[in-house]
Amino acid sequence: MKVLLLAFALLATLANAAKVDYTGHKVIRVVPQTEEQFRFLLKLQEQAYDFWSSPTSLGSPVDIRVSPQRYQYLASTLNKVGLTHKIRFFDIGKLIEEEERNIILRRALHSGRVFDFENYHTYTEIEAFVNELAATNALVSSSVIGTTYEGRGIIMATISTGSSATKPVMYFECAMHAREWVAPATCLYVMNEMATKYGTDAEITAMLDYADWLITPVSNPDGYEYTWTTDRLWRKNRVPNGGLCYGTDPNRNFDAGFGGPGASSNACSDTYHGPFAFSTQEASAMRDVILANSGRVVAAVSIHSYSQLWMSPYGYQSVLPADYAEMYRVMTISVNALTATYGTPFQYGNIADTIYPASGGSVDWTYDTANVVYSYALELRDTGLYGFELPPRLILPTATETFNGLKAMAQEIAAKLP
């Protein structure tokens, strides 16, 4: 009874919060079959529509969220270029409400217990967990690598058996895009596994003996907090751009083909690249960590959702990098290990061809500037069944299979770069 009362109280509090109402919002799917249709969707993406998956190639599905007020207009506009659509989600608002209920019920059931890795958590809860882990586990230290526009510290955990000037570093950046909640949930699981199973798990012990693991569980704290308090589907940071537009996409803000394909100069766009490279605290914080460990960083992995992809440079151009054969070899091994866990299929390859052109991304910068060959971007579950609303019950399977892929990657790097 106490659990139910607590859950009802939390639900009442949540209902009274001033949040963006997505009642009646749909997600529609179109599939471009001609170059004209493909180019039309690329231009449409520059307007005030929320693309849940972007145009990548002919024959590949594109998902677009649309409000009930704009639905008929969008459908008519698409029809003019011969694009018919299917409705993937009839009411995003109901999905968000269901997600909130699941989170709250699980919180009530686990009230007073240890940190629940099978639920989503606020940034305050994540900070507290990282700091507690650092206080109770000798392998872990926490640090603040940057301060956001709204004054939040970007917290990072370092998991190490003892650093040296030459010990390799593996850096994991999570949740650069605010609404991708399964990314920080996965990174917290990885962090805990690495910290608590050293000495008892042979694979983890070998990985930590070889390299320090640096993990930023939420790289965009302002945006992430905003998804909890105001707008569940917010993507960017929260820097004001003048007028009514807020936010820069930190993963279009790196100095790697800055301002090129797949990034927008429209300050209202979800892919707005900002006024100049590294104008955001989020991108600058990651840059500074990588440069502070210059020469030691052997892997830099940016973790996102959704689409089930494992990708390498480049995003800002279609030309393959000089080290692509080695990147691809390790991707193959990593994806095979991930898929072997539960059978979850992943596509893999360079960013521009596997998902879409995207300039100003972190993995292109870590490869081009920091010379990190094993620079990867991951898009975790799923492929659109739930999209950004992945239920809490799927956190643990997602985190487990992802960690298996990352372990396989780390083992190959250690074997290649002893």
C-alpha positions, 0 to 999 in steps of 0.5 A, spaced: 500 500 500 505 504 501 508 503 494 502 505 491 501 511 495 508 513 493 507 512 486 500 516 486 503 522 489 509 522 484 504 521 478 500 527 481 507 531 482 508 529 475 502 531 472 502 538 475 509 540 472 509 545 466 511 540 460 510 540 453 504 537 451 505 532 446 498 529 446 496 527 439 503 528 436 504 523 431 511 520 428 510 518 420 514 514 416 516 515 409 521 512 404 524 516 399 525 512 392 527 518 387 533 523 388 527 529 388 524 526 394 530 525 397 532 532 396 526 534 398 526 531 405 533 534 406 530 541 405 524 539 409 529 537 415 531 544 415 524 547 417 521 546 424 520 539 424 523 534 428 526 528 424 527 522 429 531 519 423 534 523 418 534 521 410 540 517 409 539 514 402 534 512 397 529 506 400 531 508 407 525 510 412 525 516 415 521 518 421 518 525 422 514 527 428 508 532 427 503 536 431 496 534 430 495 542 427 501 540 422 499 533 420 494 534 414 499 540 411 505 535 412 501 529 409 499 534 403 506 537 402 509 530 402 504 527 397 506 533 392 512 529 391 509 522 391 511 521 398 506 517 401 507 515 409 505 510 414 503 512 421 508 509 426 506 512 433 499 515 433 500 519 440 507 520 442 503 524 448 501 517 451 508 514 450 511 519 454 505 518 459 506 510 459 514 512 460 513 516 466 508 511 469 513 506 468 519 510 471 515 512 477 512 505 479 519 502 479 522 508 483 516 506 488 518 499 488 525 500 489 525 506 494 531 506 499 534 500 495 541 501 491 541 505 485 537 501 480 540 500 473 534 498 470 531 505 470 532 512 468 535 517 472 535 525 473 542 528 472 542 530 480 541 522 481 546 521 476 551 526 479 550 523 486 551 516 484 558 517 480 560 521 487 558 515 491 561 510 487 568 515 487 567 515 495 566 508 496 571 504 490 578 506 490 578 504 483 574 510 481 575 518 482 570 523 479 571 530 476 568 536 473 570 537 466 566 543 464 560 548 467 554 548 462 551 555 460 546 554 466 551 552 471 551 545 471 558 541 472 559 536 467 561 530 471 566 524 469 568 518 472 575 515 471 576 508 473 583 506 473 588 501 477 593 507 477 595 512 472 601 513 468 604 518 463 604 512 458 598 508 460 592 508 454 586 511 455 579 509 453 574 515 453 566 514 453 562 520 452 554 519 453 548 523 452 550 529 448 543 529 445 539 530 451 533 526 449 537 519 448 535 517 455 538 509 454 545 512 452 546 515 460 543 509 462 547 504 459 554 508 460 552 508 468 551 500 467 558 500 464 561 504 469 559 500 475 561 493 471 568 496 470 568 499 477 565 493 481 568 487 478 575 488 477 579 482 480 573 477 479 571 478 472 577 476 468 575 480 462 574 486 466 580 485 470 585 485 463 581 491 460 583 495 467 590 493 467 591 495 460 587 502 460 584 507 464 576 508 462 574 515 462 566 516 462 562 522 461 555 519 463 551 525 461 555 530 456 549 535 455 546 536 463 542 542 461 539 539 455 538 532 459 535 536 465 530 540 460 527 533 458 525 531 465 522 538 467 519 541 460 520 537 454 521 530 453 524 530 446 529 536 447 535 534 443 540 540 444 543 544 449 540 550 452 544 556 450 539 562 448 540 564 441 536 570 441 529 571 439 525 565 441 530 559 439 534 556 444 540 551 444 546 548 439 547 541 437 554 540 441 555 534 436 555 539 430 560 544 434 566 540 433 572 543 429 571 537 424 568 540 417 564 545 422 558 548 418 558 543 413 553 537 410 548 535 416 549 541 420 544 547 420 545 555 420 538 555 423 538 557 430 531 554 431 534 547 428 535 541 432 542 540 428 544 548 429 551 548 429 552 554 433 556 560 431 563 557 431 566 551 433 567 549 440 562 555 442 559 550 446 561 548 453 559 541 452 564 540 446 569 544 449 569 539 455 570 533 451 576 536 447 579 538 453 579 531 456 582 528 450 587 534 449 589 533 456 591 526 455 594 527 448 598 521 446 594 516 451 587 516 448 586 509 444 579 509 443 573 515 443 566 512 443 560 517 443 554 513 445 547 515 442 540 512 440 537 510 436 538 506 430 542 500 432 548 502 428 556 502 430 560 507 426 566 510 424 569 517 421 567 520 417 561 524 417 562 530 414 565 527 408 564 521 404 571 520 403 574 514 407 579 515 412 586 512 411 585 507 417 578 505 415 580 498 414 582 497 421 576 501 424 572 496 420 575 490 422 574 492 429 567 494 428 566 487 425 568 484 431 565 489 436 558 488 433 559 480 432 560 480 440 554 485 441 549 481 436 551 474 439 548 477 446 541 477 444 541 477 437 540 484 436 542 486 429 547 492 428 549 495 421 556 498 421 560 503 417 562 510 416 557 515 418 556 519 412 554 512 408 551 508 414 546 514 417 547 520 414 552 526 412 553 530 419 559 535 420 562 538 426 561 531 430 566 529 435 568 522 432 571 526 426 574 531 431 578 525 435 580 522 429 582 528 425 585 532 430 587 527 436 589 521 431 585 516 435 584 511 430 578 507 434 573 513 434 566 510 434 559 513 434 554 508 437 546 508 436 543 503 441 536 500 441 531 500 437 530 501 430 523 505 431 518 501 435 519 505 441 524 510 438 526 515 444 521 512 449 525 505 450 521 502 456 525 501 462 525 494 462 529 494 455 535 498 459 539 492 462 538 488 455 541 494 451 546 495 456 549 488 457 549 487 449 553 494 448 558 492 454 559 486 450 561 490 444 565 495 447 569 489 451 570 486 444 573 492 442 577 494 448 580 487 447 582 488 440 585 494 441 589 491 447 592 486 442 593 491 436 596 496 441 600 493 447 
